[in-house]
């Protein structure tokens, strides 16, 4: 498992991005890997199914981090050309030389028909692996999405942190990921508890999967303490928690 920090430089111009840019970053990752390493891209696409045959992609990323920005309607205006971006892979194949070979010095453009921004990948560093313990504090780097289909209901309901089923949904999702990634290992046992350390903030983002219509997905950002087996702590950090991790949901940063 590895997490990488990309140093990006935005091109000149208005530097306006749609607020719902996570889908475009996800597409960039897929396209880059597919072009340079089709076998690995196929592995990412096909590896494992969880509950109700929901596919886990096993990579995760946070939002773009910039020194200055402004919100204009449904647009994000970057006021500084330098940005950073963290991308995690929850399997050992994604080592630093491999990732640098794929992404370093790339130029890519993300956005929609209204506005887009060109970026260049100037630097990639592999972040040191934290020392995972049974109690860890995290801050969400991107919204966490957790849902549940109640009996008799046609559609699923997005759950807010603090809901009586929330911790169970997050736990079951992590266990599904763990069992797919490590089928020969014993499933970690022990206490699993989420304690909120801040207010929650709701965010609704649009995502679009291949051959599907765009959908609005609800998630929440917050700070929390997690009590769990260190192996699950590690997986939460590298794979993300909740749903839609490969679309930029559920990315965590460690809080001191």
C-alpha positions as CSV (number, residue, x, y, z in Angstrom):
1,X,0.0,0.0,0.0
2,X,1.3,3.4,-0.9
3,X,0.2,7.0,-0.9
4,X,1.8,9.6,-3.2
5,X,1.8,13.4,-3.2
6,X,1.7,15.0,-6.6
7,X,3.0,18.5,-7.1
8,X,1.0,20.1,-9.9
9,X,1.4,23.3,-11.9
10,X,-1.8,24.8,-13.4
11,X,-1.5,26.4,-16.8
12,X,-2.2,30.0,-17.6
13,X,-5.6,31.4,-18.3
14,X,-8.8,31.7,-16.2
15,X,-8.0,28.5,-14.2
16,X,-11.7,27.7,-13.7
17,X,-12.7,24.2,-12.8
18,X,-16.2,22.7,-12.2
19,X,-16.8,22.1,-8.5
20,X,-17.6,18.5,-9.4
21,X,-14.1,17.8,-10.8
22,X,-13.4,14.5,-8.9
23,X,-14.8,12.4,-11.8
24,X,-12.3,14.0,-14.2
25,X,-9.4,13.2,-11.9
26,X,-10.6,9.6,-11.6
27,X,-10.8,9.4,-15.4
28,X,-7.3,10.8,-15.7
29,X,-5.9,8.0,-13.4
30,X,-7.7,5.3,-15.4
31,X,-6.7,6.7,-18.8
32,X,-3.0,7.1,-17.8
33,X,-2.8,3.6,-16.5
34,X,-4.7,2.1,-19.4
35,X,-2.4,3.8,-21.9
36,X,0.9,2.8,-20.2
37,X,0.0,-0.5,-18.6
38,X,-3.2,-2.1,-20.0
39,X,-2.8,-5.3,-17.9
40,X,-2.7,-3.3,-14.6
41,X,-5.6,-1.1,-15.7
42,X,-7.6,-4.3,-16.4
43,X,-6.6,-5.6,-12.9
44,X,-7.9,-2.3,-11.4
45,X,-11.1,-2.6,-13.3
46,X,-11.9,-6.2,-12.6
47,X,-10.4,-7.0,-9.2
48,X,-13.0,-8.4,-6.8
49,X,-16.6,-7.7,-5.9
50,X,-18.0,-6.8,-2.6
51,X,-21.5,-7.0,-1.3
52,X,-24.3,-6.9,-3.9
53,X,-21.5,-7.1,-6.5
54,X,-20.3,-3.6,-6.0
55,X,-16.8,-3.2,-7.5
56,X,-13.9,-1.9,-5.4
57,X,-11.2,-0.1,-7.5
58,X,-8.6,0.0,-4.7
59,X,-7.4,3.5,-5.4
60,X,-8.4,6.7,-3.7
61,X,-7.6,10.4,-3.8
62,X,-8.3,13.7,-2.1
63,X,-9.2,17.1,-3.4
64,X,-6.8,19.4,-5.1
65,X,-5.0,21.5,-2.5
66,X,-4.1,25.1,-3.4
67,X,-3.0,28.2,-1.5
68,X,-5.7,30.5,-2.9
69,X,-9.1,29.9,-4.6
70,X,-12.5,31.4,-4.9
71,X,-15.9,29.9,-5.6
72,X,-17.9,31.4,-8.5
73,X,-21.3,29.7,-8.7
74,X,-20.5,26.1,-9.8
75,X,-16.9,27.0,-10.6
76,X,-13.7,26.8,-8.6
77,X,-11.2,29.5,-9.6
78,X,-7.6,28.7,-8.8
79,X,-5.8,31.9,-7.8
80,X,-2.4,30.2,-7.5
81,X,-0.7,28.0,-10.1
82,X,0.9,25.6,-7.7
83,X,-1.2,22.7,-6.2
84,X,-0.7,19.4,-4.5
85,X,-2.8,16.2,-4.8
86,X,-2.7,12.9,-2.9
87,X,-3.3,9.6,-4.6
88,X,-3.4,6.3,-2.7
89,X,-3.2,2.7,-3.9
90,X,-4.2,-0.2,-1.6
91,X,-2.0,-2.8,-3.2
92,X,1.7,-3.3,-3.5
93,X,1.9,-3.2,-7.3
94,X,1.8,0.6,-7.2
95,X,5.4,1.3,-6.1
96,X,7.1,4.7,-6.5
97,X,9.1,3.8,-9.7
98,X,5.9,2.5,-11.3
99,X,3.8,5.5,-10.4
100,X,6.6,8.0,-11.5
101,X,6.9,6.1,-14.8
102,X,3.2,6.5,-15.4
103,X,2.5,10.1,-14.2
104,X,5.7,12.2,-13.8
105,X,6.0,15.1,-16.3
106,X,2.5,14.3,-17.6
107,X,0.4,17.1,-18.9
108,X,-3.4,16.6,-18.6
109,X,-6.5,18.7,-18.8
110,X,-9.6,18.3,-16.6
111,X,-12.9,20.0,-16.8
112,X,-16.1,20.2,-18.8
113,X,-17.4,22.0,-21.9
114,X,-17.7,25.3,-19.9
115,X,-14.2,25.5,-18.4
116,X,-11.2,23.4,-17.9
117,X,-7.6,23.7,-16.6
118,X,-4.4,22.1,-17.9
119,X,-2.0,20.7,-15.3
120,X,1.6,19.4,-15.4
121,X,2.9,16.8,-12.9
122,X,6.2,18.3,-11.8
123,X,7.0,16.0,-8.8
124,X,5.8,12.8,-7.2
125,X,6.8,11.7,-3.7
126,X,5.9,8.6,-1.8
127,X,4.6,9.5,1.6
128,X,6.0,7.6,4.6
129,X,3.7,4.9,6.0
130,X,2.2,6.0,9.3
131,X,2.4,3.9,12.4
132,X,-1.1,2.5,12.7
133,X,-2.5,1.9,16.2
134,X,-5.8,0.8,17.6
135,X,-6.9,4.4,18.1
136,X,-6.3,7.0,15.3
137,X,-7.6,10.4,14.6
138,X,-8.5,11.4,11.0
139,X,-9.7,14.3,9.0
140,X,-11.6,13.6,5.8
141,X,-9.8,14.9,2.7
142,X,-12.9,14.3,0.7
143,X,-16.6,13.5,1.5
144,X,-17.4,10.1,2.9
145,X,-20.4,8.4,1.2
146,X,-22.3,5.7,3.1
147,X,-25.8,4.5,2.1
148,X,-28.3,1.8,3.0
149,X,-31.4,0.5,1.4
150,X,-34.1,0.1,4.1
151,X,-36.6,-2.7,3.8
152,X,-39.5,-1.8,1.5
153,X,-37.7,1.2,0.1
154,X,-37.0,1.5,-3.7
155,X,-33.9,3.6,-3.4
156,X,-31.0,3.7,-1.0
157,X,-30.7,6.4,1.6
158,X,-27.4,8.3,2.2
159,X,-26.6,8.1,5.9
160,X,-25.2,11.0,8.0
161,X,-22.4,10.3,10.5
162,X,-24.0,9.6,13.8
163,X,-26.8,7.6,12.3
164,X,-27.3,4.3,14.2
165,X,-26.3,2.3,11.1
166,X,-23.4,4.4,10.0
167,X,-20.6,2.7,11.8
168,X,-21.8,-0.7,10.7
169,X,-22.0,0.3,7.1
170,X,-18.4,1.7,7.2
171,X,-17.2,-1.4,9.0
172,X,-18.8,-3.9,6.6
173,X,-17.4,-2.0,3.6
174,X,-13.9,-2.1,5.0
175,X,-14.2,-5.8,5.8
176,X,-15.3,-6.5,2.2
177,X,-12.3,-4.7,0.9
178,X,-10.0,-6.5,3.2
179,X,-11.3,-9.9,2.3
180,X,-10.9,-9.2,-1.4
181,X,-7.4,-7.8,-1.1
182,X,-6.2,-10.4,1.4
183,X,-8.2,-13.6,0.7
184,X,-5.6,-15.8,2.5
185,X,-5.5,-13.7,5.7
186,X,-7.8,-14.0,8.7
187,X,-10.3,-11.1,8.9
188,X,-9.2,-8.7,11.7
189,X,-11.4,-8.8,14.7
190,X,-11.9,-6.4,17.7
191,X,-13.7,-3.2,18.5
192,X,-14.7,-0.9,15.7
193,X,-16.0,2.5,16.8
194,X,-16.3,5.9,15.1
195,X,-16.3,9.0,17.4
196,X,-17.1,12.3,15.9
197,X,-14.7,15.1,16.8
198,X,-16.3,17.9,14.8
199,X,-19.5,18.9,13.2
200,X,-20.3,17.2,9.9
201,X,-20.6,19.1,6.6
202,X,-22.8,17.8,3.8
203,X,-21.5,17.9,0.2
204,X,-23.3,16.7,-2.9
205,X,-21.2,15.9,-5.9
206,X,-22.0,14.7,-9.4
207,X,-20.2,11.6,-10.7
208,X,-20.5,9.7,-13.9
209,X,-19.5,6.1,-14.4
210,X,-18.8,4.5,-17.8
211,X,-21.9,3.9,-19.8
212,X,-24.1,5.4,-17.1
213,X,-25.9,8.6,-16.6
214,X,-24.5,11.3,-14.2
215,X,-25.7,10.9,-10.6
216,X,-25.6,13.1,-7.6
217,X,-23.9,11.5,-4.6
218,X,-24.1,12.8,-1.0
219,X,-21.2,12.6,1.4
220,X,-20.0,14.3,4.6
221,X,-16.7,15.8,5.7
222,X,-15.7,15.7,9.4
223,X,-13.0,14.9,11.9
224,X,-13.2,11.7,13.9
225,X,-11.5,9.1,16.1
226,X,-11.5,5.5,14.9
227,X,-11.0,2.6,17.2
228,X,-10.2,-0.5,15.1
229,X,-7.6,-3.2,14.4
230,X,-4.4,-1.6,13.0
231,X,-4.8,-3.6,9.8
232,X,-8.2,-2.0,9.3
233,X,-6.8,1.4,10.2
234,X,-4.2,1.0,7.4
235,X,-6.7,-0.1,4.9
236,X,-9.0,2.9,5.7
237,X,-6.0,5.2,5.2
238,X,-4.9,3.8,1.9
239,X,-8.2,2.6,0.3
240,X,-10.6,5.1,1.8
241,X,-13.8,4.5,3.7
242,X,-17.3,4.3,2.5
243,X,-18.3,4.1,-1.2
244,X,-17.0,5.5,-4.4
245,X,-13.4,5.8,-3.3
246,X,-12.1,5.6,-6.8
247,X,-14.3,8.6,-7.6
248,X,-12.6,10.7,-4.9
249,X,-14.8,9.9,-1.9
250,X,-13.7,8.8,1.6
251,X,-10.0,9.9,1.5
252,X,-8.5,10.3,5.0
253,X,-5.7,12.3,6.4
254,X,-4.2,11.6,9.8
255,X,-4.8,14.3,12.5
256,X,-2.3,14.7,15.3
